[in-house]
Amino acid sequence: MSLSLRIFAALLLGLAAGAGLSAGASDAVVAQATAVLDPVGSLWLAGLQMTVIPLVIGLLFTGIADAAGSAGASRLAARALALFAVLLIGTAGFAVVFTPWLLSVWPASAEAAAAIVGRAEAPVAAALDLGDWLKSFVPTNPFAALASGNTLQIVIFTAAAALATTRLEAGPRDVLVGVFDSLTRAMIVLVQFIFRLGPVGVFALAALVGLRAGLDAIGVLAHYVLVVIAVQLVVIAFIYVLVAARGQGLRFAKGMLPAQVVAVSTQSSIASLPAMIEAANGSLKVPERVSRLVLPLAVSVFRITSPAANLAVACYVAHLNGIVLSPQALVTGVAVAFAVSIATIGLPGQVSFIASVAPICIAMGIPIAALPLLIAVEMLPDIFRTLGNVTADVAAASLLADGPAAEERLDKPPA
């Protein structure tokens, strides 16, 4: 049984055990169970949380350095990266508008939500001066930002340092990138070890939720899955509209079907790459030299569903906690979601979820205690993540292809 299935099974068993104790056990037994389960779940959550900042720093530094190198190597690569950035920021902006609206017209059960996150009343958001908020983007002391866990400042400093590193000579640049690559690899090993204990941690956390919310928690988790999938379906629909505007809507839809079948069955953009190339070069008539550059680059740095889905998760967790997100928090979330979407390419599913969503939540002031429960049901939304990413990758290659003109640009040396 895969780790994802074991974690999902632990979720169901934990909810059932907690609900059973809540319904049939005495208050003394419930108190004893809580005293055992709470430290187990809290320790596992703390273990995950301690890896978030180092992992994001390492991933973001190496991801930006690699992307900047690709952009410098080809004009078409630079145009592709610019298109990727516009689409990522655009879909992220959509998510922070659409998700709160969707939750306002179709909210989760207030009682079950409160029981899941263990809150008595909704937190009150602190007022924030616009000028102070804008100044907070730039860290005057990066070490203080690290100590306080200011995710946005950490992301901005790391991105600036990575871009500066690309201007160094090859020797010092390779040393710095190597250091951050080693940091990333070490954190991934650590997170994977922590996830081996995931069934135990998720069982403890789910049992606590079952004690508080009973089986009503299952309804909230199902509601969460449907909300995140709905956000991704709108993003996928937008891709089709974008391609249709170029007069290729029906041909694109037919040509994408084989690659989409591979994407759904494998849940891997990399595994879908051969089918994506076949779709681009076949029915979509994308020049081979364009698809050969754009599609591997897209698989490496472009996941269109990542910012939208991750922000949908963050907004949902805020909804569970009764937090009304300010415009400043939403803009901050978009900025961090864009950065981590580039940084977390290629990570295993559970690691990617924590490395992507936790920094967004921290930057937006959203508690992350509910995230381990959401990991357990991420299998279904992840199918639509891959489906959207594969569809967008081929769409980007199609949009960037102008027939012979595109091939001519590839033959010209960079200016």
C-alpha positions as CSV (number, residue, x, y, z in Angstrom):
1,M,0.0,0.0,0.0
2,S,1.4,3.4,-1.0
3,L,2.1,6.1,1.7
4,S,-0.8,8.2,0.4
5,L,-3.2,5.3,0.9
6,R,-1.8,4.5,4.4
7,I,-2.3,8.1,5.4
8,F,-5.8,8.2,4.0
9,A,-6.6,4.9,5.9
10,A,-5.2,6.4,9.1
11,L,-7.4,9.5,8.6
12,L,-10.6,7.3,8.3
13,L,-9.6,5.1,11.2
14,G,-8.7,8.1,13.4
15,L,-12.0,9.8,12.7
16,A,-13.9,6.6,13.4
17,A,-12.0,5.9,16.6
18,G,-12.5,9.5,17.9
19,A,-16.1,9.5,17.0
20,G,-16.7,6.2,18.7
21,L,-15.0,7.3,21.9
22,S,-16.9,10.5,21.8
23,A,-20.2,8.7,21.5
24,G,-19.7,5.8,23.9
25,A,-16.9,6.5,26.3
26,S,-17.0,8.3,29.7
27,D,-15.6,11.8,30.1
28,A,-12.6,10.4,32.0
29,V,-11.7,8.0,29.1
30,V,-12.1,10.8,26.6
31,A,-9.8,13.0,28.6
32,Q,-7.2,10.3,28.9
33,A,-7.3,9.6,25.1
34,T,-6.9,13.4,24.4
35,A,-3.9,13.5,26.8
36,V,-2.2,10.7,24.7
37,L,-3.3,11.8,21.2
38,D,-2.6,15.5,21.5
39,P,1.2,15.3,22.1
40,V,1.6,12.7,19.4
41,G,-0.2,14.7,16.7
42,S,1.4,18.0,17.9
43,L,4.9,16.5,17.7
44,W,4.4,15.2,14.2
45,L,3.0,18.6,13.1
46,A,5.9,20.4,14.7
47,G,8.3,18.1,12.9
48,L,6.8,19.0,9.5
49,Q,6.8,22.7,10.4
50,M,10.4,22.9,11.3
51,T,11.4,21.9,7.8
52,V,9.3,24.4,5.9
53,I,11.5,27.5,6.0
54,P,14.8,25.7,5.1
55,L,13.1,23.7,2.4
56,V,11.5,26.8,0.8
57,I,14.8,28.7,0.9
58,G,16.8,25.9,-0.8
59,L,14.1,25.2,-3.4
60,L,13.5,28.8,-4.3
61,F,17.2,29.6,-4.6
62,T,18.0,26.7,-6.9
63,G,14.7,27.1,-8.8
64,I,15.2,30.8,-9.6
65,A,18.9,30.3,-10.5
66,D,18.0,27.5,-12.9
67,A,15.1,29.4,-14.5
68,A,17.3,32.6,-14.9
69,G,19.9,30.4,-16.6
70,S,17.3,29.0,-19.0
71,A,16.0,32.5,-19.9
72,G,19.5,33.7,-20.7
73,A,20.1,30.8,-23.0
74,S,17.3,31.5,-25.5
75,R,14.9,34.2,-26.5
76,L,12.1,31.7,-26.8
77,A,12.9,30.4,-23.3
78,A,12.6,34.0,-22.0
79,R,9.3,34.5,-23.7
80,A,8.1,31.1,-22.3
81,L,9.1,32.1,-18.8
82,A,7.3,35.4,-19.2
83,L,4.1,33.7,-20.3
84,F,4.4,31.2,-17.4
85,A,4.7,34.1,-14.9
86,V,1.7,36.0,-16.3
87,L,-0.5,32.8,-16.2
88,L,0.7,31.8,-12.7
89,I,0.0,35.3,-11.3
90,G,-3.3,35.6,-13.1
91,T,-4.6,32.3,-11.9
92,A,-3.4,33.0,-8.4
93,G,-5.3,36.3,-8.4
94,F,-8.4,34.5,-9.6
95,A,-8.1,32.0,-6.8
96,V,-8.0,34.6,-4.0
97,V,-11.2,36.2,-5.4
98,F,-13.1,33.1,-6.4
99,T,-12.4,30.9,-3.4
100,P,-13.7,33.3,-0.7
101,W,-16.7,34.0,-2.9
102,L,-17.5,30.3,-3.3
103,L,-17.1,29.7,0.4
104,S,-19.4,32.6,1.1
105,V,-22.2,31.1,-1.0
106,W,-21.4,27.5,-0.1
107,P,-19.8,27.5,3.4
108,A,-18.6,24.5,5.4
109,S,-20.6,23.5,8.5
110,A,-19.7,26.1,11.1
111,E,-20.0,23.7,14.0
112,A,-17.9,21.0,12.4
113,A,-15.3,23.5,11.2
114,A,-14.9,24.9,14.7
115,A,-14.5,21.5,16.1
116,I,-11.9,20.5,13.5
117,V,-9.6,23.5,14.2
118,G,-10.5,23.6,17.9
119,R,-11.5,27.3,18.1
120,A,-14.1,28.8,20.3
121,E,-14.6,32.0,18.3
122,A,-13.4,33.7,15.2
123,P,-10.1,35.5,15.5
124,V,-10.2,39.3,14.9
125,A,-7.9,40.5,12.2
126,A,-5.6,43.3,13.2
127,A,-5.7,46.6,11.2
128,L,-2.7,47.1,9.0
129,D,-1.5,50.4,7.6
130,L,-0.9,50.3,3.8
131,G,2.4,52.0,4.1
132,D,3.6,49.7,6.8
133,W,2.4,46.7,4.8
134,L,4.4,47.8,1.7
135,K,7.5,48.4,3.7
136,S,7.2,44.9,5.3
137,F,8.0,43.4,1.9
138,V,11.7,44.3,2.2
139,P,13.6,42.7,5.1
140,T,15.9,45.1,6.7
141,N,17.4,42.2,8.6
142,P,17.1,38.8,6.8
143,F,18.3,37.0,9.9
144,A,15.5,38.6,12.0
145,A,13.0,37.5,9.2
146,L,14.3,34.0,9.6
147,A,14.0,34.1,13.4
148,S,10.5,35.4,13.3
149,G,9.3,33.2,10.4
150,N,8.3,36.1,8.2
151,T,7.8,34.0,5.0
152,L,7.2,36.9,2.6
153,Q,10.5,38.6,3.6
154,I,12.4,35.3,3.4
155,V,11.0,34.6,-0.1
156,I,11.9,38.1,-1.3
157,F,15.4,38.0,0.1
158,T,16.0,34.5,-1.3
159,A,14.7,35.4,-4.7
160,A,16.9,38.6,-4.8
161,A,20.0,36.6,-3.7
162,A,19.4,33.9,-6.3
163,L,19.0,36.5,-9.1
164,A,22.2,38.2,-7.9
165,T,24.0,34.8,-7.9
166,T,23.3,34.3,-11.6
167,R,25.5,37.3,-12.3
168,L,28.5,35.8,-10.6
169,E,31.3,34.0,-12.4
170,A,30.8,30.2,-12.9
171,G,33.0,29.1,-10.0
172,P,31.4,31.1,-7.1
173,R,27.9,30.7,-8.7
174,D,28.2,26.9,-8.8
175,V,29.4,26.8,-5.2
176,L,26.4,28.8,-3.9
177,V,23.9,26.8,-6.0
178,G,25.5,23.6,-4.8
179,V,25.2,24.6,-1.1
180,F,21.5,25.4,-1.5
181,D,20.9,22.3,-3.6
182,S,22.5,20.2,-0.8
183,L,20.3,22.0,1.8
184,T,17.2,21.1,-0.3
185,R,18.2,17.5,-0.7
186,A,18.8,17.1,3.1
187,M,15.4,18.7,3.9
188,I,13.7,16.4,1.5
189,V,15.3,13.4,3.1
190,L,14.2,14.7,6.5
191,V,10.6,15.4,5.4
192,Q,10.3,12.0,3.8
193,F,11.4,10.4,7.1
194,I,8.8,12.4,9.0
195,F,6.2,11.4,6.5
196,R,7.0,7.7,7.2
197,L,5.5,8.5,10.6
198,G,2.5,10.2,8.8
199,P,0.0,7.4,9.5
200,V,0.7,7.7,13.2
201,G,0.5,11.5,13.2
202,V,-2.6,11.7,11.0
203,F,-4.3,9.0,13.1
204,A,-3.7,11.0,16.3
205,L,-4.8,14.3,14.8
206,A,-7.9,12.7,13.1
207,A,-8.9,11.0,16.3
208,L,-8.8,14.3,18.1
209,V,-11.0,15.8,15.4
210,G,-13.3,12.8,15.8
211,L,-13.5,13.4,19.5
212,R,-14.6,17.0,18.9
213,A,-16.6,16.8,15.7
214,G,-17.7,13.2,15.3
215,L,-18.4,11.9,11.8
216,D,-19.4,15.4,10.8
217,A,-15.7,16.0,10.0
218,I,-16.0,13.7,7.0
219,G,-18.5,16.1,5.5
220,V,-16.1,19.0,5.9
221,L,-13.3,17.1,4.3
222,A,-15.5,16.2,1.4
223,H,-16.6,19.8,1.1
224,Y,-12.9,20.9,1.1
225,V,-12.1,18.4,-1.7
226,L,-15.0,19.7,-3.9
227,V,-14.0,23.3,-3.4
228,V,-10.4,22.8,-4.3
229,I,-11.4,20.8,-7.4
230,A,-13.9,23.4,-8.4
231,V,-11.1,26.1,-8.4
232,Q,-8.9,23.9,-10.6
233,L,-11.7,23.1,-13.0
234,V,-12.2,26.8,-13.6
235,V,-8.5,27.2,-14.2
236,I,-8.6,24.3,-16.7
237,A,-11.6,25.9,-18.4
238,F,-9.7,29.1,-18.7
239,I,-6.9,27.3,-20.6
240,Y,-9.4,26.1,-23.1
241,V,-10.8,29.6,-23.5
242,L,-7.3,31.0,-24.0
243,V,-6.5,28.5,-26.8
244,A,-9.9,28.9,-28.4
245,A,-9.2,32.6,-28.7
246,R,-6.4,31.6,-31.1
247,G,-8.9,29.6,-33.2
248,Q,-7.6,26.1,-32.0
249,G,-10.3,25.2,-29.4
250,L,-11.7,22.0,-30.9
251,R,-8.5,20.8,-32.3
252,F,-6.7,21.4,-29.0
253,A,-9.4,19.6,-27.1
254,K,-9.2,16.5,-29.3
255,G,-5.4,16.5,-29.5
256,M,-5.0,16.8,-25.7
257,L,-7.1,13.7,-24.8
258,P,-4.3,11.1,-25.0
259,A,-1.9,13.2,-22.9
260,Q,-4.7,13.9,-20.4
261,V,-5.4,10.2,-20.0
262,V,-1.8,9.6,-19.2
263,A,-1.8,12.6,-16.8
264,V,-4.9,11.2,-14.9
265,S,-3.5,7.7,-14.7
266,T,0.0,8.6,-13.7
267,Q,-0.6,11.9,-11.8
268,S,2.9,12.9,-13.1
269,S,3.7,15.7,-15.5
270,I,7.1,14.2,-16.2
271,A,5.6,10.8,-17.1
272,S,3.1,12.6,-19.4
273,L,5.9,14.5,-21.3
274,P,6.1,12.0,-24.2
275,A,2.4,12.2,-24.7
276,M,2.5,16.0,-24.5
277,I,5.2,16.1,-27.2
278,E,3.1,13.8,-29.4
279,A,0.0,16.0,-28.9
280,A,1.9,19.2,-29.6
281,N,3.8,17.9,-32.7
282,G,0.8,15.9,-34.1
283,S,-2.6,17.4,-34.2
284,L,-1.6,20.8,-32.8
285,K,1.1,21.3,-35.5
286,V,3.6,22.9,-33.0
287,P,7.1,23.0,-34.6
288,E,9.2,20.2,-33.2
289,R,12.0,22.6,-32.2
290,V,9.5,24.7,-30.3
291,S,7.9,21.8,-28.4
292,R,11.4,20.3,-27.7
293,L,12.4,23.5,-25.8
294,V,9.1,24.8,-24.3
295,L,7.6,21.5,-23.0
296,P,10.6,20.3,-20.9
297,L,10.9,23.9,-19.6
298,A,7.2,24.0,-18.7
299,V,7.5,20.6,-16.9
300,S,10.5,22.0,-15.0
301,V,9.1,25.4,-13.8
302,F,5.5,25.8,-14.8
303,R,2.5,24.3,-12.8
304,I,-0.5,26.5,-13.5
305,T,-2.7,24.8,-11.0
306,S,-0.2,25.2,-8.1
307,P,-0.8,28.8,-7.1
308,A,-4.6,28.6,-7.6
309,A,-5.0,25.3,-5.7
310,N,-2.6,26.2,-2.9
311,L,-4.3,29.5,-2.4
312,A,-7.7,27.7,-2.4
313,V,-6.3,25.4,0.4
314,A,-5.1,28.4,2.4
315,C,-8.4,30.3,1.9
316,Y,-10.3,27.1,3.0
317,V,-8.2,26.8,6.2
318,A,-8.8,30.5,6.9
319,H,-12.5,29.7,6.4
320,L,-12.3,26.9,8.9
321,N,-10.7,29.2,11.4
322,G,-13.3,31.9,10.8
323,I,-10.6,34.3,9.5
324,V,-11.7,37.0,7.1
325,L,-8.6,37.7,4.9
326,S,-7.7,41.3,4.3
327,P,-6.7,42.6,0.8
328,Q,-3.1,42.8,2.0
329,A,-3.1,39.2,3.1
330,L,-4.5,38.1,-0.2
331,V,-1.9,40.0,-2.2
332,T,0.8,38.6,0.1
333,G,-0.6,35.1,-0.5
334,V,-0.4,35.6,-4.3
335,A,3.2,36.7,-4.1
336,V,4.3,33.8,-1.9
337,A,2.2,31.3,-3.9
338,F,3.9,32.4,-7.2
339,A,7.3,32.0,-5.7
340,V,6.8,28.6,-4.1
341,S,5.1,27.3,-7.3
342,I,8.4,27.7,-9.0
343,A,10.4,26.4,-6.1
344,T,8.6,23.1,-5.4
345,I,8.6,21.6,-8.9
346,G,9.4,17.9,-8.8
347,L,8.8,17.2,-5.1
348,P,6.9,14.1,-4.0
349,G,3.2,14.8,-3.4
350,Q,3.1,15.1,0.4
351,V,6.3,17.0,0.6
352,S,5.1,19.4,-2.2
353,F,1.9,20.0,-0.3
354,I,3.6,21.1,2.9
355,A,6.4,23.0,1.2
356,S,3.8,24.9,-1.0
357,V,0.8,25.5,1.3
358,A,2.5,26.0,4.7
359,P,4.5,29.1,3.6
360,I,1.4,30.6,2.1
361,C,-0.6,30.1,5.3
362,I,2.2,31.4,7.5
363,A,2.6,34.5,5.3
364,M,-1.1,35.2,5.4
365,G,-1.4,34.7,9.1
366,I,-3.4,31.4,8.8
367,P,-2.9,28.6,11.4
368,I,-1.5,25.4,9.7
369,A,-2.7,22.8,12.2
370,A,-5.4,21.6,9.8
371,L,-3.0,20.9,7.0
372,P,-2.0,17.3,8.0
373,L,-5.7,16.3,7.8
374,L,-6.0,17.8,4.4
375,I,-2.9,16.0,3.1
376,A,-4.8,12.7,3.7
377,V,-7.5,13.7,1.2
378,E,-5.1,15.3,-1.3
379,M,-5.2,12.3,-3.6
380,L,-8.4,13.5,-5.5
381,P,-7.4,17.2,-5.9
382,D,-3.9,16.0,-7.0
383,I,-5.5,14.3,-10.1
384,F,-6.8,17.7,-11.2
385,R,-3.6,19.4,-10.4
386,T,-1.7,17.1,-12.9
387,L,-4.5,17.3,-15.5
388,G,-4.4,21.1,-15.4
389,N,-0.6,21.3,-15.5
390,V,-0.3,19.0,-18.5
391,T,-3.1,20.8,-20.4
392,A,-1.5,24.2,-19.7
393,D,2.0,23.0,-20.7
394,V,0.8,22.0,-24.2
395,A,-1.3,25.1,-24.4
396,A,1.7,27.3,-23.7
397,A,3.7,25.6,-26.4
398,S,0.8,26.1,-28.8
399,L,0.5,29.8,-27.9
400,L,4.3,30.4,-28.3
401,A,4.5,28.6,-31.7
402,D,4.2,30.8,-34.7
403,G,5.1,28.3,-37.3
404,P,8.3,29.1,-39.3
405,A,8.8,32.4,-37.4
406,A,9.2,30.5,-34.2
407,E,11.8,28.2,-35.7
408,E,13.6,31.2,-37.2
409,R,13.8,32.8,-33.7
410,L,15.4,29.6,-32.3
411,D,18.1,29.8,-35.0
412,K,19.1,33.4,-34.0
413,P,21.7,33.9,-31.3
414,P,20.5,35.8,-28.2
415,A,20.9,39.5,-28.4
